[in-house]
């Protein structure tokens, strides 16, 4: 297991202080300097026994409700125990259900608006229901041998009693784009997105994860990812879903950049808005797996 050395703490600490100072500056774009060196770990990695503030994980001092405190007052993490690669999922789709899980995560966020209510059990339920939704979409499209795209997904997500519409939204270039009026930086894209929508899916270089914003008292910006496996977030041959909760958009942006780990400039990304219309029924019971 790799450890964060004092040099990396200094480097990461400087980046985090800079983020805090520029959190309210809407013109501050993403930077490749935020990326950790290839031999270092994201600050929320489960391979690290302590958070970036040097506090031991898995103790009361670094817990807030069900969340782990990564950076006091600014960043928290929540971890499930289930990954789409789990052996009990249908082998025909196993490991390919990420988009389905991301859509279900948006549906869950629209139901459980108080993010403090979220738990590891709920994240596992998102993966289970995301698998069901993805398999239903595969059966409808009959594209068993391919990774489904947005246009292939069912419009109705029955497992959440929700009608969902994934609408394509303008793509841009991420990680310090060259000035060009027809493109947006990732920060510009997220800023524009949140003036119109609340929950969505980000796609970049075959990676997908969901994101959104809750204005509740214990809310903020969140990132849901269920595709991470092994290094750099998990021990060898392990993976699970997780959520990062940030109070400022700038911190969410930092988490997105580190998660994508794109190490070249002008890479296209796409943001999809997930529109939802509740169908008759109790979505909470369905999501929690209750009868």
N, C-alpha and C positions, 0 to 999 in steps of 0.2 A: 504494500500500500504506500502510495506516495504521500508526502507531507508538505504542507506549506511552510517554506522557510522564511526567515526574517526579511530577505530581499523581496520575496513575492508579497508578503504582508505589506511592506512599504509601498510597492508598486500598486497593489490593489487598493490599499488605503488611500493613496493619492487620487486614484480614479474615483473612488466613492466620495471623497471630499469635494472633488470637482463637480460631480453630479449633484451633490447637495447645494452647492453654490449656484449652479446653473439651472436648477429644477424649474424655476419660474420664467426662464428665458425661452420663449417659444422658438426663437431663431436658432437655438443650439441643436445641431444635427448630430447624428450618430458618428462614431469614430472607430477606425480600425485599431486605435491604440487601446480600446477597451478589451480587445481579445486577449485572453490569457496566453502566455507562451505555450508551445506545444507540449512541454513537460509539466505544466501546471494544471490545476483543477478549478472549475467554477466554485465560487464561495459556498454554494448550496450543495455541493457534492456529498453524497452519503459515504464517500471514502474518507472524509475528514471527520475526525472525532471531536473537533471544536469548530465553532462558528468563527467568522472573520474578526470578531471582537475578542477571541481567545477563550470564550466560555465553553465548558464541556456540554456536549449535546446530551439529550435524554435525561435532563434533570429539570426540576421546577423552575430554576432561574432562567432557562432558555426555552420555556414553553409558554404559550398564550392560547388558552382554550385547547384546541386540537393541533395547533400550528407550532412549528419550531421557529424560534426567533433567529433570523439570520443577521439582521442589522436592526438594532432597537429603534422602534418607531418608524421604520422605513421599508423593511422587507421581511416576509415570513414565508415558510414553506410547509406544505402538507403532503403526506406520502401515502399512497395506497399500497396494496400488496399483490396486485394482479396486473399482468402484461398481456397484450394481444397474442403473444407467442405461447401462452400457457397451453400445455398439452391437451387439456380437456376441450379446447375449442375445435371446431370442425377443421380438419386438415386441409380442406379445399380452399379455405379463406384465411387460415391461421397466419397471423403476422401482417395481414394486409388491411385490417379493419380500422386503421387510424382515422380516416376521414369520418367513418360512422361514429366513432367515439367522440371526435371533436364536435360533431353536430349535436350529439346527445349532451355533451358538456354545456353547450350553449343553452339547450332546453332546460337543463338543470339550473343553470345560473338565473334563468328567467323565473324559476319557481322558488329556489332557495336564494332570495336576494340578499339575505344577511349571510355574508360569506363566513362569518364566525360559526354558523351552524354546520359548515361542511366538516366531513370526517373522512378517515381512511376508508371506512365502510362505504360511504357515498361514492368515493372515487372508484372503488371496485365495482359498484353497481353501474357506474357510467360505462366501464369497459364491457360489462356483461350485456347491457342494453345496446351499447354501440355495436357489439358483435351481432346481435339480433337484427339491428337496423341495417347493417352492412350486408348480412346474408340475404335479407329480404330484397335489398337493392340488386344484389347479384342474381337472385332468382328471377327478378323482373327483367333484367337486362340480358341474362344468359351469357354474361361475360365472365366465365369462371376462371379463365386463365390470365386475367389482366387486373391491374390495380384500377379500381373505378375512379372516375373523375367526378367533378361537381355535377356535370350534366347527366351522369348515370344514376344518381341517387334518387330514391323514392321521394316524392313530394310529401308523403305522409309518414311521419315517424310514429308508428302505432305503439311502440313500447313506452313512449312518453305521453301518449294521448295528445300529440301535437302535430299540427300541419306545419311543415317547414319548407321554406323556399330559400335556396342558396342563389343569390344574385351576384353575377360577376361585377366586380368593381375595379376602377382603373388601376392598372399595374404601374410600377415605377421602378426606380433603380435604388438599391440599398447600399449601405456602407460607403458613405462619402461620394455621392454622385457628382459628375461634372455638371456645371450649371447648364441647364437646358429647360426651357419653358414647358416642353411636352412631358417631362418626367418629374416625379416627386421623390424626395428622399423618404426614407422610412419614417422619420419623425413627422415630416409634412403629411405623409399618407395617413398615419395614425391620428394626427391632429384633425385632419379633414374628416376622417372616418367618424370620430367621436362627436363631431358636431351634428351628425346625421343618424348614426346608428349606435347600438349599445353592445351587441355581441357579434363576433365574426370568427372567421378562420383565415389564418395566414399561410400562404404556400410559397415556398422558396426552395429551389433545387431539390425537389422531391421530398422535402420535409413539410409537414403540416402540423399545426397546433392551433388551438382555439384561444381566444383572448376576449376581454370585455371589461366593462366598468360597472360597478355598483355604487350608488350614491347613498347607501345605507350607512348608519353610524359606524359600523365595523367593516365597511366596504373599502373599495379602492379599485385599482386595476389588477386584473388577474391574467395569468398565462397557464393553460392546461396542456400538458404534454404526456403522451402515453407511448411514444416511440423510442425513448431512450433505453439503451441496453448496454450493460457492461461499462467499460471505461468511456467517459471520465466521471459519470455520475454514480455508478453502482459497482459493487464488487463483481469479480469475474463471473460471467455467465448468469447474470441476474439483471432484472429490470422491473419496472412498475410504473404506474401512472403517478403524476404528482402535479401540484398546483403551486405557483409562486404568486404571492399577494404583495403588491407594491402600493404605497400611498401616493406617489407622484408618477406622472407619465414618463418623466425622464428615467426613473428607475425601471419601469416596465421596458422602456426602450433598451436600456442596458442589458436586461435579462434576455430580451429577444435577440440582440446582437450576439451575446455569448452563447445562447442556445443554438443559433444557426451556425455559428463558427465559420462564417464565410470569410475567406482570407484573400479575396481579390475585389477590386472595385467594379462598380456598375453592373451588379447582378440583379436580374429582374425578380421582383416579388409580386404577388397578387394578394389582395384583401377581398374576402367574400363576406358579404353581410348575410347573416342568418335571420330571416324574417320568420316569425312564429305566430300562429293563431291557435289558441287553446281549443281542443275538442272537448266534448262532454266527458266528464270523468275526473277522477282525483289523480293528478299526475304525481303527487308526492307518494301515494301508495304504490304506484307502478314503479317509480324510480327506486324506492326502497325495497321493492320485492315483496311487499305485503299483499295479501289477498284482496 
